[in-house]
Amino acid sequence: MVRYWGDKFITAYKSVILNGVVVLKRNRTKPVNQRHPWIYSGAIDRVEGDPADGDVVDVRDTGNNWLARGYINRQSQIVVRLLAWEQDEQVDVAFWQARLERAIAARQALADDPATDAYRLVHAESDYLPGLIVDRYGDRLVAQFLTLGMERWKDELVGLLVGLIADVRGVYERSDVDVREKEGLEQRVGLLWGEEPPEEIEIVENGHRFLVDVRQGHKTGFYLDQRENRARLPAFCAGAEVLDAFCYTGGFSVYAAAGGAAKIALVDGSAPALELARRNLVLNELSEPDVESIEGNVFNVLRGYRAQSLCFDVVVLDPPKFAPSGRELGKASRAYKDVNMLAFQLLRPGGVLFTFSCSGAVTADLFRKIVFGAALDAERDVQVIGHLAQGADHPVALTFPEGAYLKGLICRVG
Ligand code: SAH
């Protein structure tokens, strides 16, 4: 009987039985047709078949037209993350291999650059691999599996990565992120393949050396997304007094020192981060500038500087995500405004502020308005002389504007 049906019909039949079908409500198909990778529960009319969470499903409209294919997780607000928009594109090992190859090929210029050996290899939705992050630190890979759908393919994906990247010595997992809970997953940290990473990995970024703790550092160990922005800093730093607020392990300070900064103030709430920042300055034989590290809350430290009438030529403000979601937007906007106002007040005439927001909910336009409000409150004339974003290894697919999370401005104070 099966033979009689013909191949096409069998494939379609199998996909119903094996994969299940998510049928969208009428008038809710446009984002899918525009290749946005997320389907929220509100857009779904019904689920046919009996797919388990994590399974690959087909997406159809009420007229039974095939639209796309993705993986399902009913425990998440984002019930389906889409993977394919061509009906003959089956989600199998060859499919993942092609996607990984495409992401890796897009980083070829970085792979060929001897001055940089740490960068993002896979940037999730924007690399058409929703829920997967892979960062490269020299001969180590560090991965985050953010969704159940990706968790299912972990062994295959790790095997493929090891095969596709020459000279990999180990793959480490840093899936210790809150978003896993929204997927019904526990957090996990540990070795996935090969050798355990050393406590500190030495990387090179634009010719500058850094020690990275991939086991316990933030994210996968280092803020790789700031690489291109850091490279803009040295031009402003010759002879300058620089304040690196929210400095973490000194990413910006190493560049400031390389640019000839006379004095650097490192400020962060984390003592281990400050310790590593100092060691990173020494590692680059940049112990010449006068370096001061202050462990404390940036808001209080900056108010203290203002009270003492201390001034700087360059301030870097790279705070953590003040708005993890849209719900915190009001509070986050006030915090961004406050800290930017303090920074403007501490700058000498002609001084320069590098200011950032990594909150996805704060758009570039909103951020510029917040910084404008801060300049008004500080009673300073401010010109924007540079617009900054996450580096090219953290692309933003045009189909997925949510991927544009990091925005920054270079501001000159009159
Ligand atoms: N600029 C860094 C990355 C900054 S990440 C780089 O280029 O690598 C944000 C940092 O802010 C973290 O190190 C965190 O410890 C610190 N932090 C968060 N809130 C803080 C606060 N209120 N005061 C001081 N530091 C804070």
Boltz pocket constraint, residues with backbone or C-beta under 6 A from the ligand:
constraints:
  - pocket:
      binder: B
      contacts: [[A, 222], [A, 223], [A, 226], [A, 245], [A, 246], [A, 247], [A, 248], [A, 249], [A, 250], [A, 251], [A, 252], [A, 267], [A, 268], [A, 269], [A, 270], [A, 273], [A, 296], [A, 297], [A, 298], [A, 299], [A, 318], [A, 319], [A, 320]]
      max_distance: 6.0
